[in-house]
Amino acid sequence: MRTLFITTAITTVFASGAFAEDTAAQAGAMISGEFSINVAETAAGDWGGTTALELGVDAGGLAEVDLDFVLDANDNVKLDTYGVGMSVAGIGLSFGNDQGVLPGAEGEQTLAAPVMGTALGVQAAGAKVALGFTDFGADVTDISNIQGAYTIDMSRLQVTAGADYNFDTENTVLAAGVDGLDLGVAEMGSALTYDLDAEDIGYELTADTMGVTAYLNGDSDEMLQNVGAEYEYQVGGGAEITVGSSYNFDSEEFTPTAGVSFNF
């Protein structure tokens, strides 16, 4: 039954892709992207830099392709994450290695993060489901995990509940998130995860105000572990400069960061 379901789902995605591609060709495609350089202090006390290029192709709102490239330590460009998605009759279909649907936050040092590699995603009416493959190139019937999430828009905020189940370890991770709570002076958000096997609760609170995004997080063993903040400054012509820092209460160390990005 699982094999039949997976085969049908994959066939539907690629068959629908042919329809979306034909329709989008008439509507035209738009290419956008972002080039960024980020530096941060390393464990050795030096400053290390990373370079990234994000490309997006929007085919008339019917199909989208997202490609994220990074420059590795040997100055080789490699594809980091990718995703292709399309919309058919109000149902969104996507495929790639960045398909996780659990609510996230900013620092995310204490939140449970179930691993999901190449995956097939389906989205409709606030609900999202993603099937992760153990090794898509070797066996498309071998499913590693499944994630699901549902978001309720409550006008002033959005509430999301989700879960991840791993078929190999039989472990379940529950997650919840609140986003967009406008308090006037700041917009607040939060995320919470519970790992059933580890019996650990992780949480994070975030706040956005006047270009500053701040967060604090912890877990059931230590309620306050990390705090951090980042300031974004918009420059004319689609450029953005960011500076920030985080502090870990266990190591008593600051980790400053800085970056610049250009949108096109």
C-alpha positions in Angstrom: 0.0 0.0 0.0 2.8 2.4 0.9 4.6 1.6 -2.5 1.4 2.3 -4.4 0.8 5.6 -2.6 4.3 6.8 -3.1 4.4 5.8 -6.8 1.0 7.5 -7.4 2.1 10.7 -5.6 5.4 11.0 -7.6 3.6 10.3 -10.9 1.1 13.0 -10.0 3.8 15.6 -9.3 5.6 15.1 -12.6 2.5 14.8 -14.7 1.2 18.0 -13.1 4.6 19.6 -13.8 4.1 19.0 -17.6 0.8 20.9 -17.4 2.3 23.7 -15.3 5.2 24.1 -17.6 3.0 24.3 -20.7 0.7 26.9 -19.1 3.6 28.9 -17.6 5.3 29.1 -21.0 2.4 31.3 -22.1 2.5 33.5 -19.0 6.3 34.0 -19.0 8.8 33.4 -16.2 10.5 35.8 -13.8 13.9 35.2 -12.3 15.0 36.7 -9.0 17.8 36.0 -6.6 20.1 37.1 -3.8 23.8 37.1 -3.5 25.1 37.3 0.1 28.4 37.3 2.0 28.3 36.5 5.7 31.1 36.5 8.3 31.1 35.1 11.8 33.6 34.4 14.6 34.8 30.8 14.6 35.6 28.5 17.5 39.3 29.3 17.0 38.7 33.0 17.4 39.1 33.8 13.7 36.6 35.3 11.4 35.3 33.0 8.7 33.1 33.9 5.7 30.5 32.1 3.6 29.2 33.1 0.2 25.8 32.1 -1.1 23.7 32.6 -4.2 19.9 32.1 -4.2 18.0 31.8 -7.4 14.3 31.7 -7.9 12.2 31.1 -11.0 8.5 32.0 -10.9 6.7 30.7 -14.0 3.6 32.9 -13.9 2.7 31.8 -10.4 2.0 28.3 -11.5 5.5 26.7 -11.0 8.5 27.8 -9.0 12.1 26.6 -8.8 14.4 27.6 -5.9 18.1 26.9 -6.1 20.6 27.8 -3.3 24.3 27.6 -4.0 27.2 28.0 -1.6 31.0 28.4 -2.1 32.8 25.7 -0.2 36.2 25.9 1.5 37.9 25.0 -1.8 36.2 27.8 -3.6 34.0 25.4 -5.5 30.3 26.3 -6.1 27.9 23.6 -5.1 24.2 23.2 -4.9 23.1 23.4 -1.2 19.4 23.1 -1.3 16.8 23.0 -4.1 13.1 22.8 -4.6 10.6 22.7 -7.4 6.9 23.4 -6.8 3.7 23.9 -8.7 0.1 24.6 -8.1 -2.7 22.6 -9.6 -6.4 23.2 -8.8 -5.5 24.9 -5.5 -3.2 22.1 -4.4 0.5 22.9 -4.1 3.0 20.2 -4.9 6.7 20.4 -4.3 9.9 18.3 -4.4 13.4 18.9 -3.2 15.7 18.7 -0.2 14.3 21.6 1.8 10.7 20.5 2.4 10.4 20.5 6.2 7.0 21.9 7.4 7.5 22.2 11.1 7.4 25.7 12.6 10.8 27.3 13.0 12.2 30.4 14.7 15.5 32.5 14.6 18.3 30.9 16.6 16.8 27.4 16.8 19.6 26.1 19.0 17.3 24.3 21.4 14.4 23.2 19.1 14.2 19.6 18.0 15.2 19.4 14.3 14.1 16.1 12.7 16.3 15.4 9.6 14.5 15.4 6.3 16.5 14.9 3.1 14.9 14.7 -0.4 11.1 14.9 0.1 7.8 15.2 -1.6 5.4 17.9 -0.2 1.7 18.6 -0.6 0.0 21.8 0.6 -3.7 22.7 0.6 -5.9 25.0 2.7 -3.4 25.6 5.5 -2.3 22.0 5.7 1.1 20.8 4.7 2.5 17.2 4.5 6.0 16.1 3.5 7.3 12.6 2.8 11.1 12.2 3.3 13.0 9.6 1.3 15.8 7.6 2.9 17.7 7.4 -0.5 15.6 8.7 -3.4 18.2 7.7 -6.0 18.2 4.1 -4.8 14.7 3.3 -3.6 11.7 5.7 -3.9 9.6 3.4 -1.8 11.8 3.7 1.3 10.3 6.5 3.4 12.4 7.8 6.2 9.9 10.1 7.9 6.7 12.0 7.4 5.9 15.5 8.6 2.6 17.3 8.8 1.5 20.8 9.9 -1.6 22.9 9.9 -1.8 26.7 10.2 -4.8 28.7 11.4 -4.9 32.3 10.5 -6.5 34.2 13.4 -6.3 37.7 11.8 -3.8 39.2 14.3 -1.6 36.1 14.4 -1.0 32.7 12.9 -0.9 29.5 15.0 0.7 26.3 13.6 0.7 22.8 15.0 2.8 20.0 13.5 4.5 16.6 14.0 7.3 14.5 12.6 7.3 10.7 12.7 10.4 8.7 11.9 9.7 5.2 10.5 13.2 3.9 11.4 13.5 5.0 15.0 9.7 5.2 15.6 10.2 8.5 17.3 7.8 11.4 17.2 8.5 15.1 17.5 5.6 17.4 18.2 5.8 21.1 17.3 3.8 24.3 17.7 4.4 27.9 16.6 2.9 31.4 16.9 3.8 34.0 14.3 2.8 37.6 13.6 1.5 38.7 17.0 1.5 42.5 16.7 1.9 44.3 20.0 2.3 47.7 18.5 5.9 48.3 19.5 7.0 44.8 18.3 5.8 41.7 16.5 6.2 38.6 18.6 6.5 35.0 17.8 7.3 31.7 19.4 8.1 28.0 18.7 7.9 24.9 20.8 9.0 21.3 20.2 8.7 18.1 22.2 10.9 15.1 21.4 9.0 12.0 22.8 12.1 9.7 23.0 14.4 12.3 24.5 11.5 13.6 26.7 12.8 17.1 26.0 11.0 20.4 25.5 12.7 23.1 23.5 11.3 26.6 23.1 12.2 29.9 21.5 10.7 33.4 21.7 11.3 36.0 19.0 10.6 39.8 18.7 10.8 42.1 15.6 10.9 45.8 15.9 12.5 48.7 14.0 14.7 46.4 11.9 15.9 44.4 14.9 15.1 40.7 15.3 15.8 39.3 18.8 15.4 35.9 20.4 15.9 33.8 23.5 15.6 30.1 23.9 16.1 27.1 26.2 14.8 23.7 27.0 13.3 21.7 29.8 16.8 21.1 31.4 17.9 24.7 31.2 15.3 27.4 30.6 17.7 30.1 29.4 20.5 29.0 27.1 20.9 31.5 24.2 20.0 35.1 23.5 20.7 36.9 20.2 19.8 39.8 18.1 20.3 41.0 14.5 19.8 44.3 12.9 18.9 44.7 9.2 19.6 47.9 7.3 18.1 48.4 3.9 20.3 50.2 1.4 19.0 51.6 -1.9 19.2 49.4 -5.0 18.1 46.2 -3.2 21.1 45.9 -0.9 20.9 44.9 2.8 23.5 45.0 5.6 23.1 42.9 8.7 25.0 42.9 12.0 24.2 40.7 15.0 25.5 38.6 17.9 24.4 35.7 20.0 25.4 34.8 23.6 25.5 31.3 25.0 25.0 31.1 28.8 26.8 27.8 29.2 30.0 28.7 27.4 29.7 32.4 28.3 30.7 33.4 24.8 29.5 35.9 22.3 29.3 35.0 18.6 29.1 38.2 16.5 28.0 38.0 12.8 27.9 40.4 9.9 26.8 40.2 6.3 25.8 42.0 3.2 23.3 40.8 0.5 22.2 42.1 -2.9 18.8 41.3 -4.4 18.0 41.2 -8.0 
